[in-house]
């Protein structure tokens, strides 16, 4: 069975149909719902466009904020006349010019060992050479009679000055660290030397002298050992290798020993064994020296290609490296003992400080990077300047490149914002179409404020046009960097004063009255300026002498920012050109005697906002903070959107209720009409039948 809605109109022959209800609702919706929906659409468009407008305003404000920021005017650029010195200048560094001459660069200590066959080679049990001039075996001559007559007299070799196990063979006679040689043995040793080697050797008058040559233990031909004037019971200090020859001794590295590396004032002890390899020594140095030294193995080629390279990490004379060991043999084998370093040239580079002149003053530093000479300035010394007359001229200037970049950004951001404002607030008379914000005063006011700001001048008659920024005939903002460069080449500070503003510190002055001529005696607590006690005394006589004594006492007290001068009629004038407060305290009677009272004066300054400070503040009033114009307008739009949505929902619900009721009424009326139509049909049939029967 059809529902009352679907069958609506059947009884009334379509007069009360669902189509009629739809038509009636459409009329109501057009009158009530459509205006609300139009407002919702407008509100949505305004919120979307306001978001874009706020973003464009924020972009412009970013430029004005930078141009109003003090930091933008503290940027510095440093240039040098050559490559010998590099310079970087931090923000706020004093603008200045100076010259530098590099005398020497700072260097680090660098050593190399002797060559080894493998990285895993050890440096033990090797034959090493004792260089010329080194005492091999100091001896003691002992006797119970004359060396010349008693063959039992001995020449003892001191174990304290020979490494344990050291041996020295002379003429077939082997001496050890604890060995002795008698007169007879010495004479026999002389006799066993090669032909001609005994020339000049003699034992006479209780004294030995002469030269022993050609050691039997692998000695180099021509090597000599000299005995000179050895007398009984005398320590022998000149048993030494010839100044022009060398003797060989066999040194054995002990099973365990210590290799010490001293860097600056700190020593690092490395635990070593007889089997320690070159590679292991490298690792020990890198692990134990706390980053103060680095070691690496270099392949130099040849039959023994591997050398250990040891470098100090830091430059400077305070970071020199030295070596020592409980095994001299180990150092000799490595080529790191003092004599080997000298003869083998294993000390590749010597640590030294950098030396340079700054405006003619000689300065030294342990590094080639100097950052403690001038606050904010870092000098990097790159190369030594050999010619004394060669100078690196350095100039530190205010860096305006960031300002120019911000001005370019400002022009672009301004044009984008103004273009958007023009489009959104216009009214097209041809199409009769208004922009989104054509009737919105909050937005239209920004257009007026922008134009007013761009065309404004300050109290000195300066405008943006003076710095290369102007509006063209189409209302587009343009920036001519050439005009800006010309303007700023003469007076850089003028740019900051106009763009950002300035603060003028007013001098704080305090003038005393007449000075007494009586003797004065001011102790602690009697008179203080800004908490600093002024202690002095005079013998009196005249007011001028007292005033001069007081002036000197005040200036000698070292009160920060305050100076005393002599005014008219022997008065004292206190002044602070830096704007410091001046507070006077003390004993009222004594203060009166020098023309002062306990009182204070506050420092004052006068500030003026620059062009972009005002511009930035104006833009901030539109987009910054909860009370800004656009923020409040956005809040209104949000509130309006919520109200419109609720209004539409409520109106729709009311129309739904209205037409549900009307639909029910239509159904009832349709049923009544249907019944009446049926009754009328029956009555009509009866009437027709009656007429036809007659």
Beta strands, then each sheet from edge to edge (+ up, - down):
strand 1: 76-80
strand 2: 85-89
strand 3: 96-104
strand 4: 110-112
strand 5: 127-130
strand 6: 139-142
strand 7: 154-157
strand 8: 167-170
strand 9: 173-176
strand 10: 180-182
strand 11: 202-204
strand 12: 207-213
strand 13: 224-230
strand 14: 235-236
strand 15: 240-241
strand 16: 247-250
strand 17: 256-263
strand 18: 266-273
strand 19: 293-299
strand 20: 306-312
strand 21: 321-325
strand 22: 347-349
strand 23: 354-358
strand 24: 361-365
strand 25: 369-370
strand 26: 377-381
strand 27: 392-398
strand 28: 427-428
strand 29: 433-434
strand 30: 469-471
strand 31: 477-479
strand 32: 501-506
strand 33: 508-511
strand 34: 521-522
strand 35: 527-529
strand 36: 532-533
strand 37: 536-537
strand 38: 563-566
strand 39: 572-576
strand 40: 582-586
strand 41: 599-601
strand 42: 604-609
sheet 1: 1+ 27- 3+ 23- 24+
sheet 2: 2+ 26- 25+
sheet 3: 19+ 20- 4+ 22-
sheet 4: 5+ 16-
sheet 5: 10+ 7- 6+ 14-
sheet 6: 8+ 9-
sheet 7: 11+ 12- 13+ 15-
sheet 8: 18+ 17- 21+
sheet 9: 28+ 29-
sheet 10: 30+ 31-
sheet 11: 32+ 42-
sheet 12: 33+ 39- 38+
sheet 13: 34+ 37-
sheet 14: 36+ 35- 40+ 41-
end
